[in-house]
Amino acid sequence: MLNLSTTTHSTLSLLPPKTPFSDPPSKPFNTHSSLTLKTHSSPPKPHLFHSNPSGALPRKPNPFTVRAFSGEGLQSVLEATSVLTAIIVVHEGGHFAAAAVQGIHVSRFAIGFGPVLARFVSNNVEYSLRAFPLGGFVGFPDNDPDSNIPPDDTDLLKNRPILDRLIVISAGVVANIVFAYLIIFVQVVSVGLPVQEPFPGVLVPEVRASSAAARYGLLPGDVILTVDGVALPKTVSSSSVSMLVDAIKTSPGKPVSLKVRRGKSLDLSVNVVPDESNDGTGRIGVQLSPNLKISKVKPQNLAVAAVYASKEFWGLTSNVLDSLKQTFLNFSQSVGKVSGPVAIIAVGAEVARSSSDGLFQFAAILNINLAIINLLPLPALDGGSMALLIVEAVRGGRKLPQEVEQRIMSSGIMLVILLGLFLIVRDTLNLDFIKEIL
């Protein structure tokens, strides 16, 4: 993202800060990349039935438990953090490369925010590693009072034509899109493309102890084939899950007839009486997911791999766009599912623990998510800087007064910082091991 002081940033909260926390907002040009993650934005996630006053289905309990600090757990956390760091480097590297290729002055390239842990200077550019590795920024000396570059230098970003500046501003987004495709391509070539084969019914991955499901005999691994005599069809979407969810939620205290397959051939009839939630809906205390078998298909050659990767890329992009659309259309219900950097690392660690292959999809989705979010025309994002360029173009090349631009960007910066801090605090307090300490 870019603003008209002089730094470009990438941050991993809902709408990350525009300038590094150690630098005042008056410092130079900033481009940020922000990331939001809805936990159900790619393949359908399991639903969990328990008390929920909002009436909405809550997501799966936070997977980032104390086991994250075992040897295996710590490795998965480091893997997830490495993925996020790579995405930041790619985004900011896009801004940096676009400026360098055009001969535009760059003064700083940083990974992280806050206090500097290590730094070196090369070709008049300061490269630094900072204390909080959940963001980054590229600095331009346009309005830097400490810079010895004349303010009318044609190689300052602010003095370049609109097209040159647009290339620099959009390069971070382009870099993330290309990186996402390359990740998928490598996945297709190295481990194969996951293919979901649907089967009838809804899978029960987990049953909570002392829940209605446990009392009436449901077990993890069961497949629910029918609910009240209505068959649950095979589908890769969550439509069958939604049918079962609706039947349970609308039947608090009333028997719900289920036909259950246990193992390969044992079919059972189970009548479950859902408990009543605080909001008056039924709950039985299970996780539910589509009944799918995952297999992998490897391409015969690189041309076929490119086709597979393209289809998967557009599929993931469509999922992310749909998820973000639902977030904005149903903001009051969806806002709780938006995650900051702490929760994203938690999800990534769980993905790494369950399947190293899943890290490919995790990284691709984050790149796509980051790219799309940064295109939004908000003051603290790259899209906000692009909007200012459009205004300038409409005004015949006349820029808005610098004070106006600073005021616009500063308002976005404060909102972004507050939202980012809120998400970090909220997600940290939701970590299981923090709950145990408290």
Residue pairs with C-beta under 8 A, 6 or more apart in sequence:
1 8
1 9
1 10
1 18
1 30
1 31
1 32
1 33
1 34
1 172
1 374
1 380
1 381
1 382
1 383
1 384
1 385
2 8
2 29
2 30
2 31
2 32
2 95
2 168
2 169
2 382
2 384
2 385
3 18
3 19
3 29
3 30
3 31
3 379
3 380
3 384
3 385
3 405
3 409
3 412
3 413
4 29
4 142
4 143
4 158
4 385
4 388
4 402
4 405
4 406
4 409
5 19
5 25
5 26
5 27
5 28
5 29
5 30
5 142
5 143
5 406
5 409
6 27
6 28
6 29
6 30
6 107
6 139
6 140
6 141
6 142
6 143
6 144
6 157
7 18
7 19
7 20
7 23
7 27
7 28
7 29
7 30
7 31
7 108
7 137
7 138
7 139
7 140
8 29
8 30
8 31
8 32
8 92
8 95
8 96
8 137
8 138
8 139
8 140
8 168
8 172
9 16
9 17
9 18
9 19
9 20
9 30
9 31
9 32
9 33
9 92
9 135
9 136
9 137
9 138
10 16
10 32
10 33
10 34
10 35
10 87
10 88
10 91
10 92
10 135
10 136
10 137
10 172
10 370
11 17
11 32
11 33
11 34
11 35
11 113
11 134
11 135
11 136
11 341
11 416
11 420
12 34
12 35
12 84
12 88
12 134
12 135
12 340
12 341
12 344
13 34
13 35
13 134
13 340
13 341
13 416
13 419
13 420
13 423
13 424
14 34
14 36
14 338
14 340
14 419
14 420
14 423
15 34
15 36
15 373
15 378
15 380
15 381
15 412
15 415
15 416
15 419
15 420
16 32
16 33
16 34
16 35
16 135
16 380
16 416
16 420
17 32
17 113
17 135
17 380
17 413
17 416
17 417
17 420
18 25
18 30
18 32
18 379
18 380
18 409
18 412
18 413
18 416
19 25
19 27
19 30
19 137
19 413
20 110
20 113
20 114
20 130
20 135
20 137
21 113
21 114
21 132
21 417
22 113
22 114
22 115
22 116
22 130
25 406
25 409
25 410
25 413
26 143
26 406
27 139
27 143
27 144
28 107
28 139
28 140
28 141
28 142
28 143
28 144
29 139
29 140
29 142
29 143
29 157
29 158
30 137
30 139
30 409
31 92
31 95
31 137
31 138
31 168
31 169
31 172
31 382
31 385
32 135
32 137
32 374
32 380
32 381
32 382
32 416
33 88
33 91
33 92
33 136
33 172
33 173
33 176
33 370
33 373
33 374
33 382
34 370
34 373
34 374
34 380
34 381
34 416
35 87
35 341
35 344
35 366
35 369
35 370
35 373
36 324
36 327
36 338
36 339
36 369
36 373
37 338
37 339
37 343
37 344
37 347
37 365
37 366
37 369
38 323
38 324
38 326
38 327
38 334
38 337
38 338
38 339
39 45
39 59
39 60
39 337
39 339
39 343
39 347
40 59
40 323
40 337
41 319
41 320
41 322
41 323
41 324
41 365
41 369
42 316
42 319
42 320
42 361
42 365
43 196
43 319
44 236
44 237
44 238
44 241
44 289
44 290
45 59
45 60
45 289
46 60
46 205
46 206
46 287
46 288
46 289
47 57
47 238
47 241
47 245
47 287
47 288
47 289
48 57
48 58
48 59
48 60
48 61
48 286
48 287
49 57
49 245
49 248
49 274
49 282
49 283
49 284
49 285
49 286
49 288
50 58
50 208
50 277
50 283
50 285
51 277
51 278
51 279
51 283
52 58
52 277
52 278
52 279
53 277
53 278
53 279
54 279
54 333
54 336
55 279
55 281
56 333
56 336
57 245
59 337
60 287
61 432
62 343
62 346
62 427
62 430
62 431
62 432
63 346
63 347
63 349
63 350
64 77
64 342
64 343
64 345
64 346
64 349
64 350
64 431
64 432
64 433
65 431
65 432
65 433
66 432
66 433
66 436
67 73
68 74
68 76
68 77
68 346
68 349
68 433
69 433
72 353
73 349
73 353
75 352
76 348
76 349
76 350
76 352
76 353
77 345
77 349
77 352
79 348
79 349
79 352
79 356
79 359
80 344
80 345
80 347
80 348
80 349
80 351
80 352
80 359
80 362
81 133
81 345
81 348
83 348
83 359
83 362
83 363
83 366
84 134
84 341
84 344
84 345
84 348
84 366
85 111
85 133
86 363
87 176
87 179
87 363
87 366
87 367
87 370
88 111
88 134
88 135
88 136
89 111
89 136
90 175
90 176
90 179
90 367
91 136
91 172
91 173
91 175
91 176
91 370
91 374
92 109
92 111
92 136
92 137
92 138
92 172
93 175
94 171
94 172
94 173
94 174
94 175
94 176
95 138
95 168
95 169
95 171
95 172
96 106
96 109
96 138
97 171
97 175
98 167
98 168
98 171
99 105
99 106
99 138
99 140
99 157
99 168
100 106
102 160
102 164
102 167
102 168
103 155
104 140
104 155
104 156
104 157
104 160
104 164
104 168
105 140
105 141
105 149
105 153
105 155
105 156
105 157
106 125
106 138
106 139
106 140
107 124
107 125
107 126
107 139
107 140
107 141
107 144
107 147
108 125
108 126
108 127
108 128
108 137
108 138
108 139
109 125
109 126
109 127
109 128
109 136
109 137
109 138
109 139
110 126
110 127
110 128
110 129
110 130
110 136
110 137
110 138
110 139
111 128
111 129
111 130
111 133
111 136
112 129
112 130
112 131
112 132
112 133
112 134
112 135
112 136
113 130
113 131
113 132
113 134
113 135
113 136
113 137
114 130
114 131
114 132
115 130
115 131
116 128
116 129
116 130
116 131
117 128
117 129
117 130
117 131
118 128
118 129
119 126
119 127
119 128
119 129
120 126
120 127
121 127
126 139
134 341
140 156
140 157
141 147
141 149
141 156
142 156
142 157
142 158
143 158
143 402
149 156
152 159
153 159
154 160
157 164
157 165
157 168
158 165
162 389
162 392
162 393
162 397
165 389
166 386
166 389
169 382
169 385
169 386
169 389
170 382
170 386
172 374
172 382
173 371
173 374
173 375
173 382
174 371
176 367
176 368
176 370
176 371
176 374
177 367
177 368
177 371
179 367
180 313
180 316
180 363
180 364
180 365
180 367
180 368
180 371
181 309
181 310
181 313
183 360
183 363
183 364
183 367
184 309
184 312
184 313
184 316
184 360
184 364
185 305
185 306
185 309
186 360
187 193
187 309
187 357
187 360
187 361
187 364
188 298
188 299
188 305
188 308
188 309
188 312
189 298
189 299
189 302
189 305
191 296
191 357
191 360
192 296
192 297
192 298
193 296
193 297
193 298
193 299
193 308
193 309
193 312
194 294
194 295
194 296
194 357
194 361
195 294
195 295
195 296
195 297
196 236
196 292
196 293
196 294
197 292
197 293
197 294
197 295
198 234
198 235
198 236
198 290
198 291
198 292
199 223
199 234
199 291
199 292
199 293
200 223
200 225
200 231
200 232
200 233
200 234
200 291
201 223
201 224
201 225
201 232
201 234
201 240
201 261
201 291
202 223
202 224
202 232
202 240
202 241
202 244
202 288
202 289
202 290
202 291
203 221
203 222
203 223
203 288
203 289
203 290
203 291
203 292
204 213
204 218
204 219
204 220
204 221
204 222
204 223
204 224
204 286
204 287
204 288
205 220
205 221
205 287
205 288
205 289
206 220
206 286
206 287
207 213
207 214
207 218
207 219
207 220
207 285
207 286
208 214
208 285
208 286
210 285
211 275
211 283
211 284
211 285
211 286
212 272
212 273
212 274
212 275
212 283
212 284
212 285
213 272
213 284
213 285
213 286
214 285
216 270
216 271
216 272
216 273
217 268
217 270
218 258
218 260
218 270
218 272
218 284
218 286
219 262
221 262
222 260
222 261
222 262
223 260
223 261
223 262
223 291
224 232
224 244
224 258
224 259
224 260
224 288
225 231
225 232
225 259
225 260
225 261
225 267
226 232
226 257
226 258
226 259
227 243
227 244
227 247
227 248
227 256
227 257
227 258
228 247
228 256
228 257
229 257
230 243
230 247
232 240
232 243
232 244
233 239
233 240
234 240
234 291
235 290
236 290
236 292
237 290
238 290
240 290
240 291
241 288
241 289
241 290
244 288
245 288
247 256
248 256
248 272
248 274
248 282
248 283
248 284
249 274
249 281
249 282
249 283
250 281
250 282
251 274
251 282
252 274
252 275
252 276
252 277
252 280
252 281
252 282
252 283
253 273
253 274
253 276
253 282
254 273
254 274
254 282
255 271
255 272
255 273
256 271
256 272
256 273
256 274
256 282
256 284
257 269
257 270
257 271
258 269
258 270
258 271
258 272
259 267
259 268
259 269
259 270
260 267
260 268
260 269
260 270
261 267
261 268
262 268
272 284
274 282
274 283
274 284
275 282
275 283
275 284
275 285
276 282
276 283
277 283
297 308
299 305
299 307
299 308
313 364
313 368
316 361
316 364
316 365
316 368
317 368
317 372
319 365
320 365
320 368
320 369
320 372
321 372
324 369
324 372
324 373
326 334
327 334
327 335
327 337
327 338
338 423
339 347
339 423
339 427
340 420
340 422
340 423
340 424
340 426
340 427
341 423
341 424
341 427
342 423
342 424
342 427
342 428
342 431
343 423
343 427
343 430
344 366
346 427
346 431
347 362
348 359
348 362
351 358
351 359
351 361
351 362
352 358
352 359
352 362
373 381
374 381
374 382
374 383
375 381
375 382
375 383
375 386
376 383
376 384
377 383
377 384
377 386
377 387
378 384
378 412
379 408
379 409
379 411
379 412
379 413
379 415
380 409
380 412
380 413
380 415
380 416
381 412
384 408
384 409
384 412
388 400
388 405
388 408
391 400
392 398
392 399
392 400
399 405
428 434
429 435
429 438
